[in-house]
Amino acid sequence: MKKIILLASFTLLSSCISTKNTIQNIDQTAAYPEIYENQFIIIEYATDMKYGYSQYYPVNIGFSVYENSNNKNVERYFNGLAGPNGEKLSYKLIETCCPFPSKNNKMGAGTLDLYEVSFEGISETKKIYIDTYERGKVMCPKGFTTKKIDRTTKK
């Protein structure tokens, strides 16, 4: 019985995965962002409106070979961002979606996580796609700013 359930689960999962990777902004040569106090130092701003907002152009933060440590990179990424005028932000996972083939997962497939981001004092929310399996240039999406780092006060 276990074998039948396992086989059915595998068949269902593999039938949902496209054989072609639809993510357009993967860059396996992208450098791991510098980290300061549990946040990525994000120095580049996206020029493409699709960056982060489209499942085809997610924020690719799959820099770790250990799948379970990539959740830490999600935290570091959002810790490096602020609202349009520097507002504090909060985020929550609302959905895991969009399976795609990946060599960076034992199952041979990755998924995207869709986060809802809200800003202190602003009623509008934004939805950002995060890919924790593949690498890419880590940038600030349109409509966000980066947190300023003051290294002079830290000893």
C-alpha positions in Angstrom: 0.0 0.0 0.0 2.8 2.4 0.9 4.5 1.7 -2.5 1.2 2.5 -4.3 0.8 5.8 -2.4 4.5 6.7 -3.0 4.2 5.9 -6.7 1.0 7.9 -7.1 2.5 10.9 -5.3 5.6 10.8 -7.5 3.5 10.5 -10.7 1.4 13.4 -9.6 4.4 15.6 -8.8 6.3 14.7 -11.9 3.2 15.4 -14.1 2.9 18.9 -12.7 6.5 19.8 -13.5 7.4 21.3 -16.9 10.4 19.6 -18.5 11.6 23.1 -19.5 12.8 25.6 -16.9 10.6 28.7 -17.3 12.6 30.9 -14.9 14.3 33.5 -17.1 16.8 35.1 -14.7 18.9 32.2 -13.4 22.6 33.0 -13.2 24.7 30.2 -11.6 27.7 32.5 -11.6 26.0 35.2 -9.5 27.9 36.2 -6.4 26.6 35.5 -2.9 25.5 38.8 -1.4 27.5 40.3 1.4 25.7 39.8 4.8 25.7 42.4 7.6 23.7 41.7 10.8 21.5 39.0 9.3 20.6 41.0 6.2 21.8 40.9 2.6 23.5 44.1 1.5 21.6 44.8 -1.6 23.3 47.4 -3.8 21.6 47.0 -7.1 18.1 48.1 -8.1 16.1 46.1 -10.7 15.3 48.0 -13.8 12.8 45.3 -15.0 9.3 45.7 -13.5 9.0 41.9 -13.7 11.9 41.2 -11.3 10.4 39.6 -8.2 6.8 40.2 -9.3 6.6 37.4 -11.9 7.0 33.7 -11.6 9.3 33.8 -14.6 11.6 36.5 -13.0 11.7 35.6 -9.3 14.3 36.7 -6.7 16.8 33.8 -7.0 18.5 33.2 -3.6 19.5 29.5 -3.9 23.1 30.0 -3.0 23.3 27.2 -0.5 23.9 23.5 -1.3 21.9 22.7 1.8 18.2 23.0 1.0 17.1 23.7 4.6 19.3 26.7 5.0 17.7 28.6 2.2 14.9 29.8 4.5 17.6 31.9 6.2 18.3 33.6 2.9 14.7 34.5 2.6 15.0 36.3 6.0 18.2 37.9 5.0 16.7 39.1 1.7 13.7 40.8 3.3 15.8 42.2 6.1 17.8 44.1 3.5 14.7 45.8 2.0 12.5 48.6 3.1 9.3 50.3 1.8 9.2 52.9 -1.0 10.2 55.6 1.5 12.2 53.5 3.9 9.3 52.1 5.8 9.7 49.0 7.9 8.3 45.9 6.1 6.8 42.6 7.2 6.3 39.5 5.0 4.5 36.2 5.1 4.5 33.2 2.9 1.1 32.8 1.2 1.7 30.1 -1.3 4.3 27.6 -2.7 3.8 27.2 -6.4 5.1 26.9 -9.9 7.2 23.7 -9.9 10.2 23.7 -12.3 13.1 21.3 -13.0 16.1 21.8 -10.8 19.4 20.0 -10.3 19.7 21.7 -7.0 17.1 19.5 -5.2 17.2 15.8 -4.6 13.7 15.4 -6.1 14.9 17.0 -9.4 12.4 19.9 -9.0 12.1 23.2 -7.3 9.2 25.4 -6.4 8.7 29.1 -5.9 7.5 30.7 -2.7 5.1 33.6 -3.0 5.3 36.2 -0.2 2.9 39.0 0.6 4.8 42.1 1.8 3.3 44.9 3.7 4.8 48.2 4.7 4.3 50.1 8.0 1.8 52.9 7.4 0.9 51.9 3.9 -2.2 49.9 3.1 -1.0 48.5 -0.2 0.7 45.1 -0.2 3.0 43.6 -2.8 3.6 40.0 -3.8 7.1 38.8 -4.4 8.2 35.4 -5.9 11.3 33.8 -4.2 13.3 30.9 -5.7 15.4 29.2 -3.0 16.9 26.6 -5.5 18.6 28.6 -8.2 21.1 31.5 -8.2 20.6 34.9 -9.6 21.6 38.5 -9.2 20.0 39.7 -5.9 18.5 43.1 -6.4 15.9 45.4 -5.0 12.6 45.2 -6.8 10.7 48.2 -8.1 8.6 49.8 -5.4 11.1 48.9 -2.6 14.3 50.6 -1.2 17.2 49.0 0.5 18.1 49.4 4.1 20.9 51.7 4.8 23.9 50.2 6.6 25.8 52.3 9.1 29.0 50.3 9.8 30.6 53.1 11.7 28.6 52.5 14.9 29.3 48.8 15.0 32.5 47.7 16.7 
